[in-house]
Amino acid sequence: MDNCIFCKIINKEIPKEFLYDSENVVAFLDINPSADIHILIVPKEHIGGIGDIESKHGRLLTEVYETVKKLVALNNLQDNLYRVVVNGGSAQHVPHLHFHLLGGNWKKMV
């Protein structure tokens, strides 16, 4: 997608340090964090949102959650309160499917 900020980050048109980078998924810090730890996990394939997920995305979604598991361990969140959030509809600010990993103290609602 030409105007998708996440596609531009994935394609390195916008500089961003990746905390995780695989063939199908990237993860990076949110620029406007809602918690002490606020990481975005983003599929490299442009999927608009939850309503655009198809059965062919099953393996990709499995990789997303495997990535979450790795990031939870890397950030020592296993024994702490954390959550994974996916926004949809008007609550989704970037029209590219992404997942929020939030840990520590929450500053505001995602």
C-alpha positions as CSV (number, residue, x, y, z in Angstrom):
1,M,0.0,0.0,0.0
2,D,1.4,3.3,-1.1
3,N,0.3,5.5,1.9
4,C,0.5,2.9,4.6
5,I,2.9,4.0,7.3
6,F,3.6,0.4,8.4
7,C,4.3,-0.7,4.9
8,K,6.8,2.2,4.6
9,I,8.4,1.1,7.9
10,I,8.6,-2.5,6.8
11,N,10.1,-1.4,3.4
12,K,12.6,0.8,5.3
13,E,11.3,4.0,3.6
14,I,10.8,5.3,7.1
15,P,13.7,4.5,9.6
16,K,12.7,2.4,12.6
17,E,14.7,0.0,14.8
18,F,13.1,-3.5,14.8
19,L,13.0,-5.4,18.0
20,Y,12.2,-8.5,15.9
21,D,12.4,-9.1,12.1
22,S,11.5,-12.3,10.3
23,E,10.4,-13.1,6.8
24,N,6.8,-12.4,7.7
25,V,6.6,-10.3,10.9
26,V,8.3,-7.2,12.4
27,A,8.1,-5.7,15.9
28,F,9.0,-2.2,17.0
29,L,8.3,0.2,19.8
30,D,5.1,2.3,19.5
31,I,6.0,6.0,19.0
32,N,3.1,7.0,21.4
33,P,3.3,4.3,24.1
34,S,0.2,3.5,26.2
35,A,2.2,1.5,28.7
36,D,5.8,1.2,30.1
37,I,6.3,-1.5,27.4
38,H,4.4,-1.0,24.2
39,I,5.5,-3.0,21.2
40,L,3.7,-3.3,17.9
41,I,3.8,-6.6,16.1
42,V,3.1,-6.2,12.5
43,P,2.7,-8.7,9.7
44,K,4.8,-7.7,6.6
45,E,1.9,-8.6,4.3
46,H,-0.5,-5.7,4.1
47,I,-3.8,-6.9,5.7
48,G,-6.1,-4.0,6.3
49,G,-7.6,-5.2,9.6
50,I,-9.4,-8.0,11.4
51,G,-12.1,-8.1,8.8
52,D,-9.6,-8.8,6.1
53,I,-8.1,-12.0,7.7
54,E,-8.7,-15.1,5.7
55,S,-8.0,-18.8,6.4
56,K,-4.8,-18.5,4.3
57,H,-3.4,-16.3,7.1
58,G,-3.5,-19.0,9.7
59,R,0.3,-19.7,9.7
60,L,1.0,-15.9,9.7
61,L,-1.2,-15.4,12.7
62,T,0.5,-18.3,14.5
63,E,3.9,-16.6,13.8
64,V,2.5,-13.4,15.2
65,Y,1.7,-15.1,18.5
66,E,5.0,-16.9,18.5
67,T,6.6,-13.5,18.2
68,V,4.5,-12.2,21.1
69,K,5.8,-15.1,23.2
70,K,9.4,-14.3,22.3
71,L,8.9,-10.6,23.1
72,V,7.2,-11.5,26.4
73,A,10.3,-13.5,27.4
74,L,12.8,-10.9,26.1
75,N,11.0,-8.2,28.2
76,N,10.7,-10.4,31.3
77,L,6.9,-10.2,31.2
78,Q,6.2,-13.9,31.8
79,D,5.3,-13.4,35.5
80,N,3.9,-9.9,35.2
81,L,0.7,-8.5,33.9
82,Y,0.7,-8.0,30.2
83,R,-1.9,-8.0,27.4
84,V,-2.1,-8.3,23.7
85,V,-4.6,-6.0,21.9
86,V,-5.9,-5.8,18.4
87,N,-8.0,-2.8,17.5
88,G,-10.7,-2.8,14.8
89,G,-13.1,-0.3,13.3
90,S,-12.7,3.3,14.3
91,A,-10.4,2.2,17.2
92,Q,-7.8,1.1,14.6
93,H,-5.7,4.1,13.7
94,V,-3.4,2.6,11.1
95,P,-5.2,0.5,8.4
96,H,-2.7,-2.3,8.5
97,L,-3.3,-5.3,10.9
98,H,-1.2,-5.0,13.9
99,F,-1.0,-6.2,17.5
100,H,-0.1,-4.3,20.6
101,L,1.9,-5.9,23.4
102,L,1.5,-3.9,26.5
103,G,3.3,-4.5,29.8
104,G,4.1,-2.6,33.0
105,N,2.0,0.4,34.0
106,W,-0.7,1.5,31.5
107,K,-0.8,5.2,30.8
108,K,-4.0,5.2,28.7
109,M,-6.4,2.9,26.9
110,V,-5.2,1.5,23.6
